[in-house]
Amino acid sequence: MASKPGKGLKDIKVVKLNYGLIFFTLLIFSCLTPYEPQEESGLPEEGGIISLAEELFTEGWYDEEGRKVTVFLLNDNAYWSEYGYTLWTLEKGAGEESFTSREVCVSKITGDKIAGYGIVICHAMRIGYGETMLTIMINTEQNYTIGKVIGGNYKSIKPWTYSAHLLKGYGRENKLNVMFDKEDKEYSLIINNHEVEKFKDETDPVCEGGRNGYIAVISPQDKFPQTAIEITFSE
């Protein structure tokens, strides 16, 4: 079971009682709820801690197109936090190898609309740094983000960015394709057959190979156990 990440993600919903009056005053002037400022950025945030949770990602069957399907399904209060959770897993049985490309179709069925979900690439244990990997996530509001995880700590490479090439809403399948140019040491992110981003991993330790996996964010706005988070990954 994943360990609770504590205050790795900022508190974006619950305001402590001692500051309730200040918050209420600001709310009147801004006309915003505590969560609305996150609409354009999503989760996770810079510095957030993410945790391995293999038991929450179920794989092992194939759809009508012959794609392997992995499902993330959760409504357990043990994983809810006012600071959020970011959970990930690795593909079972896959070994480390140099990265060239990967294509995954992802779809969110239920859960908070701005919380991220997507893929892990180039995961490896790197000497002096621990577990390191790159992440590519989207949300149902047509935003994508690129990040890097070092020793369980999330750092942004590309902040949450709008793309008209993403399909909006629940149950919409979006195809994420990541390619790596070994000569230029550059990654390309292609969404639904449209290239939207080129990026490089330029901070130590550089990630150019390793294992693949999946990632999902539980938001403070998710309502457990009334509503589950359900996400499908097909490749």
HELIX and SHEET records of a PDB file:
HELIX    1   1 LEU A   17  TYR A   19  5                                   3    
HELIX    2   2 GLY A   20  SER A   30  1                                  11    
HELIX    3   3 GLU A   36  GLN A   38  5                                   3    
HELIX    4   4 GLU A   54  LEU A   56  5                                   3    
HELIX    5   5 ASN A   77  TYR A   79  5                                   3    
SHEET    1   A 4 SER A  51  LEU A  52  0                                        
SHEET    2   A 4 TYR A  85  LEU A  90  1                                        
SHEET    3   A 4 GLY A 209  ILE A 218 -1                                        
SHEET    4   A 4 GLU A  97  SER A  98 -1                                        
SHEET    1   B 7 SER A  51  LEU A  52  0                                        
SHEET    2   B 7 TYR A  85  LEU A  90  1                                        
SHEET    3   B 7 GLY A 209  ILE A 218 -1                                        
SHEET    4   B 7 TYR A 117  ARG A 126 -1                                        
SHEET    5   B 7 GLY A 130  ILE A 138 -1                                        
SHEET    6   B 7 ASN A 143  ILE A 150 -1                                        
SHEET    7   B 7 ASN A 153  TYR A 162 -1                                        
SHEET    1   C 7 PHE A  57  TYR A  62  0                                        
SHEET    2   C 7 LYS A  68  LEU A  74 -1                                        
SHEET    3   C 7 ILE A 229  SER A 234 -1                                        
SHEET    4   C 7 SER A 101  THR A 110 -1                                        
SHEET    5   C 7 ASN A 174  ASP A 181 -1                                        
SHEET    6   C 7 GLU A 186  ILE A 191 -1                                        
SHEET    7   C 7 HIS A 194  PHE A 199 -1                                        
END                                                                             
